[in-house]
Amino acid sequence: MRFNFYPRTHDWLVISLILLYLVPIWIFQYIPTQDGPSHLNNAQILSQYTNPTYNFQRIYELRLEPFPNWLSHAGLAVLMQVFHPLIAEKILVSLYIIGFPLSFIYFLGAVNPANRSLGLFSFVFIYNYLFMMGFYNFVFSIPLAFWTLGYFWKHRRHFTFGQASILNFLLLIIYFGHIVIYLVVLGSIAFIAAIQFISQWLSLHGDSIREHVISLSISLFSLIPTFFILINYYLKSNFATSAFRIDGSHIPSLFKQFIAMRILVSYKSYGQDAIGLVVAAVFAILFMITIIKRVSRPDFSIHFSFRFEDCILFLFLILFTLYMLLPEAFGSGGFLNERLALLSCLFLLTWFDISPSIGFISKPGTFIPRLSLKLMHPPVLIILCCLTSLTMLTGVTYSFARIQPLLQEYTSGVELIKPNTVVLPLNFSGDENDTTRVDPLLHANHYHTLTNGAINLGNYEPFVDYFPLKFKSGLDLPIYLPGMNWADVLRKHQHVLSLCSYTSMVNYLLIWNTPDEFFKTDIDLCYTQVYSNGRMKIYTPKR
């Protein structure tokens, strides 16, 4: 009896998992990402930039240029016109959580509707390492990428100018999301279009060929407008002057990280390593089932057995090769390997096959016997995908719950910060640091300046060229040290920073944990403690 997985059952499972995955976002006060508080504060500055109550126009300039990384900042700024910043962040992240599996299911439905149930496994990648790092623009662009690729896949045979306009609009939004996602989508569309054209060229003649040449030309035409914006950004950025090197020495380490699903691991003390291995095991099972199904098909040829859907496998191989060979950083962009690892996993997952099947037919001369393993039946695979997604969610919720008291202790003195003041934060490491890759306290000082118009001197975004704000040149703030990177001075506690020289410029000193002797001497001499709660202390200058 052939298994029939009712669409309604699938839809209810998807809805249920979406609702469950939204729970950690809404039951806790803070979303414990690393860069998230910084993005939130800078988006709040954008939303209140023209507000005469604050001094933002005296401190910051808008970087009104068509560069990537606008997406989350603009979205948050719009939402903050109506909602409190913390609620605005929750709404935007909720849209990401809802859109992630739905876009993946849409793409699966375009490529092979029989495999839409794989969307249940895509949930495990929602709370990935890059999301926990707070790379909102990157992860928010992923659902847009799969909607765009799915749209192109559906219409690739007969592309019209109207569809090309929609595709170009989607590409434009992705461009303003993140440059890596944009390049991957652009390259994927070009690759799929080329394979489509070659396959049709070999099977068609005369007018049919002419018709498909026109369709291909229209689809490729839709890639051109944003491509010119990309070239303009490339020439103005430091990518054009950066040295590009391929280093093969880190290939073994990267391969181990990929196999262990390190892209899902953010903390060392909350069982995420074990959960990553569970996901890796299920991923391996799905991979083996797909291989067995392919080689067991009656029409399989040991020499060549290509389906058009195998374009996805080739795209995975390209991304995986880039992941293994490219450097960790290029130009002003970083975490390149992790970004490619996540995209590689998603593309490979799209290629997997869990379509309903009674068994596997053995051909004469092959080593594969007739199989009808229970594990390979779609109901079992669907249950396995759901259980893995729930396991991942359990680990995420547990880690959120453990980190909340830490963030609440860190932000307990927020109400002391008066409007339009200047804050200087310094975090010193302690035993509470349970992170290996993500530090939720690194930019948590932005919560102190989120709704009061205060200026945070720990704000790193105005110093880089891929965010919407920058400090005004010649500004009388202690951020311009000759030959020094101000963000590194704060983060690495470099002893070139004499706190006593800042008493006339800073209104509040935020100190987390016990400072070393160099800084403690200046603090005791030039500042007065006005607040203390556990490891969090707030000082004001002695004037």
C-alpha positions in Angstrom: 0.0 0.0 0.0 1.5 3.3 -1.1 1.8 5.9 1.7 -0.3 9.0 1.1 0.8 12.0 3.2 -2.1 14.4 3.1 -1.3 18.0 2.4 -3.5 19.1 5.3 -1.4 17.0 7.7 1.8 18.5 6.4 0.4 22.0 6.7 -0.7 21.4 10.3 2.8 20.1 11.2 4.4 23.2 9.6 2.1 25.6 11.4 2.6 23.8 14.7 6.4 23.9 14.4 6.3 27.6 13.4 4.3 28.4 16.5 6.6 26.4 18.7 9.7 28.0 17.2 8.2 31.5 17.9 8.0 30.6 21.6 11.6 31.4 22.6 11.4 34.8 20.9 8.3 35.9 22.9 8.5 34.3 26.3 11.9 35.9 27.1 12.7 39.6 27.5 15.8 39.6 25.3 16.9 37.7 22.2 20.4 36.7 23.3 22.3 37.4 20.1 25.8 39.0 19.9 25.3 41.9 17.4 21.5 42.1 17.7 21.6 44.9 20.4 23.9 47.0 18.3 21.7 46.7 15.2 18.6 47.5 17.4 20.2 50.6 18.8 21.4 51.9 15.4 18.0 51.2 13.9 16.5 53.2 16.8 18.8 56.1 15.9 17.6 55.9 12.3 14.0 56.0 13.4 14.5 59.0 15.7 17.2 60.8 13.6 15.1 63.9 12.9 13.6 64.0 16.4 14.7 67.4 17.9 14.6 65.9 21.4 17.8 64.0 20.8 21.2 65.0 19.6 21.5 62.3 16.8 21.9 64.8 14.0 24.9 66.5 15.8 26.6 63.1 16.3 25.8 61.0 13.3 25.6 61.3 9.5 23.4 59.1 7.3 25.3 56.9 4.8 22.7 57.2 2.1 24.3 55.0 -0.5 23.1 51.8 -2.3 25.2 49.3 -0.3 24.0 46.0 1.2 23.0 45.6 4.9 20.1 48.0 4.8 17.4 45.4 5.1 17.1 44.7 8.9 18.0 48.3 9.9 15.3 49.8 7.7 12.8 47.2 8.8 13.5 47.8 12.5 13.4 51.6 12.0 9.9 51.3 10.4 8.6 49.0 13.1 10.0 51.3 15.8 7.7 54.1 14.7 4.9 52.1 16.3 6.5 49.6 18.7 9.0 49.6 21.5 12.5 48.6 20.1 12.4 45.2 21.9 9.0 44.4 20.5 10.0 45.6 17.0 13.0 43.2 17.1 10.7 40.3 18.1 8.3 41.1 15.3 11.1 41.2 12.7 12.6 38.0 14.0 9.2 36.4 14.0 8.8 37.2 10.3 12.2 35.6 9.7 11.1 32.4 11.6 7.9 32.2 9.7 9.4 32.9 6.4 12.4 30.5 6.7 10.5 27.2 6.4 7.8 28.6 4.2 10.3 29.8 1.6 12.1 26.5 1.8 8.9 24.6 1.3 8.0 26.9 -1.7 11.3 26.1 -3.3 10.9 22.4 -2.7 7.5 22.5 -4.2 8.9 24.2 -7.3 11.8 21.7 -7.7 10.0 18.5 -6.6 6.6 18.7 -4.9 6.9 15.1 -3.6 9.7 16.3 -1.3 7.9 19.2 0.3 8.0 17.4 3.6 11.7 18.1 3.8 10.6 21.5 4.9 10.0 20.0 8.3 13.7 19.4 8.6 14.6 22.9 7.6 13.4 24.2 11.0 16.7 23.0 12.6 18.6 25.6 10.7 16.5 28.6 11.9 18.5 29.3 15.1 21.8 28.8 13.4 25.2 30.2 14.6 25.0 33.2 12.2 21.5 34.1 13.6 22.8 33.9 17.2 25.8 36.1 16.1 23.1 38.7 15.3 23.8 38.8 11.6 20.3 39.8 10.9 20.8 41.1 7.3 22.3 37.8 6.2 19.9 35.4 7.8 16.8 37.5 6.9 18.0 37.3 3.3 17.9 33.5 3.2 14.0 33.2 3.0 14.1 35.9 0.2 16.7 33.8 -1.6 14.6 30.6 -1.6 11.5 32.5 -2.7 13.4 34.1 -5.5 15.0 30.8 -6.6 11.6 29.0 -6.4 10.0 31.7 -8.5 12.6 31.5 -11.1 12.5 27.6 -11.2 8.8 27.6 -11.7 8.9 30.0 -14.7 12.3 29.2 -16.2 10.9 27.5 -19.3 8.9 30.4 -20.5 10.0 33.7 -19.0 8.1 36.9 -19.6 9.1 40.5 -19.1 6.5 40.8 -16.3 8.1 37.8 -14.5 11.5 39.3 -15.1 10.4 42.5 -13.4 9.2 40.6 -10.4 12.5 38.6 -10.3 14.5 41.8 -10.6 12.5 43.4 -7.7 13.3 40.3 -5.5 16.9 40.5 -6.4 17.0 44.2 -5.5 15.6 43.4 -2.0 18.2 40.6 -1.6 21.0 42.9 -2.6 20.0 45.4 0.1 20.0 42.4 2.5 23.4 40.8 2.1 26.0 40.7 -0.6 26.9 37.0 -0.2 23.2 35.9 -0.5 22.8 38.1 -3.5 25.9 36.7 -5.3 24.8 33.1 -4.5 21.3 33.7 -5.9 22.6 35.6 -8.9 25.0 32.7 -9.7 22.4 30.1 -9.1 19.9 31.7 -11.5 22.6 32.0 -14.2 23.6 28.4 -13.7 20.1 27.0 -13.8 19.2 29.1 -16.8 22.3 27.8 -18.6 21.5 24.2 -17.9 17.9 24.7 -18.9 18.9 26.2 -22.2 21.5 23.4 -23.0 18.9 20.7 -22.2 16.3 22.3 -24.4 18.8 23.1 -27.2 19.6 19.4 -27.4 16.0 18.4 -27.7 14.4 21.1 -29.8 14.8 22.5 -33.3 13.8 25.6 -35.3 11.1 27.8 -33.8 11.3 26.0 -30.5 14.9 26.9 -30.1 14.2 30.5 -31.0 11.5 30.6 -28.4 13.7 29.3 -25.7 16.6 31.6 -26.6 14.1 34.5 -26.2 13.0 33.1 -22.8 16.7 32.7 -21.7 17.5 36.2 -22.8 14.6 37.7 -20.8 15.6 35.7 -17.7 19.2 36.8 -17.9 18.1 40.4 -18.6 16.4 40.4 -15.2 19.8 40.0 -13.6 21.4 43.1 -15.2 19.9 46.1 -13.2 21.1 45.0 -9.8 24.4 43.8 -11.3 25.3 47.4 -12.1 24.5 48.4 -8.5 26.8 45.6 -7.4 29.7 46.8 -9.6 29.3 50.3 -8.3 29.4 49.1 -4.7 32.4 46.9 -5.4 34.4 49.7 -6.9 33.8 52.0 -4.0 34.4 49.4 -1.3 37.6 48.0 0.0 36.8 44.7 -1.8 38.4 46.1 -4.9 41.8 46.7 -3.2 41.8 43.6 -1.0 44.3 40.8 -1.6 42.5 37.5 -2.3 44.2 34.3 -1.2 43.1 30.7 -1.2 44.5 28.8 1.7 44.1 25.0 1.7 45.7 24.4 5.1 42.3 24.8 6.9 40.5 22.3 4.7 40.6 19.4 7.2 39.3 21.6 10.0 36.5 23.0 7.8 35.5 19.5 6.7 35.2 18.3 10.3 33.1 21.4 11.2 30.8 20.8 8.3 30.3 17.1 9.2 29.7 17.9 12.8 27.1 20.7 11.9 29.1 23.3 13.8 27.0 25.9 11.9 24.3 25.1 14.5 26.5 25.3 17.6 26.8 28.6 19.5 27.4 27.7 23.1 29.5 25.0 24.8 27.6 24.5 28.0 24.0 24.0 26.9 24.3 20.7 25.0 24.4 22.2 21.5 27.4 20.1 20.5 25.4 17.0 21.1 22.4 18.4 19.3 24.6 19.3 16.3 25.7 15.7 16.1 22.1 14.5 16.2 21.2 16.8 13.3 24.4 15.6 11.5 23.3 12.0 12.0 19.8 12.6 10.6 21.3 14.6 7.7 23.6 11.6 6.9 20.6 9.3 7.0 18.7 11.4 4.5 21.8 11.6 2.3 22.2 7.8 2.3 18.5 7.2 1.6 18.7 9.6 -1.4 21.8 7.8 -2.8 20.2 4.4 -2.4 17.0 5.5 -4.1 19.0 7.0 -7.0 21.2 3.9 -7.7 18.2 1.6 -7.2 16.1 3.2 -9.9 15.4 1.0 -12.9 16.7 3.7 -15.3 19.9 4.3 -13.3 23.1 4.2 -15.4 26.5 3.9 -13.7 27.9 6.1 -16.4 25.4 9.0 -16.3 22.0 9.5 -14.7 21.2 13.2 -14.7 17.9 14.8 -13.8 17.3 18.5 -14.1 16.8 18.6 -10.3 20.5 17.6 -10.0 21.3 21.2 -10.8 20.8 21.7 -7.0 23.4 19.1 -6.3 25.9 20.9 -8.6 25.1 24.2 -6.8 25.8 22.5 -3.5 29.2 21.2 -4.8 30.1 24.7 -6.0 29.2 26.3 -2.7 30.9 23.5 -0.7 34.1 23.9 -2.7 34.0 27.6 -2.1 33.5 27.0 1.6 36.6 24.8 1.7 38.8 27.1 -0.3 37.9 30.7 0.4 39.4 32.6 3.3 37.4 33.5 6.5 37.3 37.1 5.5 37.6 39.1 2.3 37.5 42.9 2.1 35.3 44.2 4.8 33.3 41.0 5.0 33.9 38.2 7.5 32.6 34.8 8.5 32.6 33.8 4.9 33.2 30.1 5.6 30.3 29.9 8.0 27.9 31.7 5.6 28.8 29.3 2.8 28.5 26.3 5.2 24.9 27.2 6.0 23.9 27.8 2.4 25.6 24.5 1.4 23.6 22.6 4.0 20.3 24.1 2.7 21.1 23.4 -0.9 22.0 19.8 -0.2 18.9 19.4 1.9 16.9 20.5 -1.1 18.4 17.7 -3.2 17.5 15.0 -0.8 14.7 12.6 -1.8 12.1 11.3 0.7 9.3 11.0 -1.9 6.8 8.1 -1.3 8.1 4.8 -2.6 7.1 1.2 -2.0 10.6 -0.1 -2.2 13.7 -0.2 -4.4 14.0 -2.3 -7.5 17.2 -4.2 -8.0 18.5 -4.5 -11.5 20.5 -7.5 -12.8 24.2 -7.1 -12.2 23.9 -4.5 -9.4 24.8 -5.1 -5.8 21.7 -3.5 -4.3 19.0 -6.0 -3.3 15.3 -5.4 -3.1 14.8 -3.1 -0.1 11.8 -2.1 1.8 13.3 -0.7 5.0 10.9 0.9 7.5 13.4 3.7 7.9 13.0 4.7 4.3 9.2 5.0 4.4 8.0 8.6 4.3 6.0 8.5 7.5 9.1 7.4 9.5 11.2 10.1 7.8 8.7 12.8 8.5 8.5 11.8 12.2 12.3 11.8 12.3 12.5 15.3 10.8 9.9 16.6 13.3 11.7 15.0 16.2 15.0 16.5 15.2 13.5 19.9 14.8 11.9 19.6 18.3 15.2 18.5 19.7 16.9 21.6 18.2 14.2 23.8 19.6 14.5 22.3 23.1 18.2 23.1 23.1 17.7 26.7 21.9 15.0 27.3 24.5 17.2 25.9 27.3 20.1 28.1 26.2 17.8 31.2 26.0 16.6 30.5 29.6 20.1 30.1 31.0 21.3 33.4 29.4 18.3 35.6 30.4 19.4 36.1 34.0 22.8 37.2 32.7 21.3 39.8 30.4 18.9 41.0 33.1 21.8 41.5 35.5 23.8 43.3 32.8 20.9 45.7 32.0 19.5 46.2 35.5 20.7 49.8 35.7 19.2 51.0 32.5 16.8 53.4 34.2 19.7 55.4 35.6 20.9 56.6 32.2 19.6 60.1 31.6 18.6 61.3 28.1 21.2 62.8 25.7 24.1 61.7 27.8 27.3 59.8 26.8 28.1 56.3 27.9 31.4 54.4 27.8 31.1 50.6 28.3 33.9 48.2 29.3 33.3 44.5 29.6 35.8 42.3 31.5 35.6 38.6 31.2 34.7 36.4 34.1 33.5 32.9 35.0 30.0 33.5 33.7 31.3 33.4 30.1 30.0 30.1 28.8 30.4 30.8 25.2 32.8 29.5 22.6 31.6 31.4 19.6 28.8 33.8 20.6 29.1 36.4 23.3 25.6 37.8 24.2 27.2 40.5 26.4 29.6 41.9 23.9 27.1 44.6 22.6 24.5 44.3 25.4 25.6 47.8 26.5 23.4 49.1 23.7 20.3 48.3 25.8 21.4 51.1 28.1 21.0 53.7 25.2 18.0 52.1 23.4 15.2 54.6 24.3 16.9 57.6 25.9 18.8 59.2 23.1 22.1 58.6 24.9 25.3 58.2 22.8 27.1 54.8 23.2 30.8 55.1 22.6 30.9 51.3 22.3 29.0 51.6 19.0 31.1 49.9 16.3 28.8 50.3 13.4 29.6 53.9 12.5 33.3 52.9 12.0 32.6 50.5 9.1 31.4 51.2 5.6 28.5 48.7 5.5 26.0 50.2 7.9 23.7 53.2 7.5 25.3 55.5 10.2 28.7 57.1 10.6 30.1 59.5 13.1 30.5 63.1 11.9 34.1 63.9 11.0 35.9 66.2 13.5 33.4 65.3 16.2 34.5 66.2 19.7 34.2 62.6 21.1 37.0 60.4 22.4 36.8 58.0 19.5 39.6 59.2 17.2 42.8 57.8 18.6 45.7 58.3 16.2 46.6 55.0 14.5 44.2 53.1 16.8 40.9 51.2 16.1 38.5 52.5 18.8 36.4 49.3 18.8 39.5 47.2 19.3 40.6 49.5 22.1 37.4 48.9 24.0 37.0 45.2 23.2 40.6 44.2 23.9 41.0 46.5 26.9 44.1 48.1 25.4 46.0 50.1 28.0 46.3 53.2 25.8 42.9 54.2 27.1 43.3 56.5 30.1 39.9 56.7 31.7 40.8 59.8 33.8 41.1 61.8 30.6 37.5 61.1 29.6 35.8 62.6 32.7 34.9 65.8 30.8 33.4 63.9 27.9 31.6 60.9 29.4 28.6 60.9 31.7 28.5 57.2 32.6 31.0 54.4 32.8 29.5 50.9 32.5 31.8 48.3 34.0 31.0 44.6 33.8 33.0 42.3 36.0 36.3 43.2 37.8 38.6 45.5 35.8 42.4 44.8 35.7 44.7 47.0 37.8 45.4 49.4 35.0 41.8 50.4 34.6 40.9 50.0 38.3 43.4 52.7 39.3 41.8 55.2 37.0 38.2 54.2 38.0 38.9 54.6 41.7 40.7 57.9 41.2 38.4 59.7 38.8 34.9 58.1 39.1 32.2 57.5 41.7 30.1 54.4 41.8 26.4 55.2 41.6 25.0 51.7 40.9 25.9 48.1 41.6 24.1 44.8 41.0 26.2 41.7 41.0 28.8 42.1 38.3 27.3 45.2 36.8 28.5 48.6 38.1 27.8 52.1 36.8 30.1 55.1 37.6 29.9 58.8 37.0 32.9 61.2 36.7 34.3 63.1 39.7 34.1 66.7 38.6 
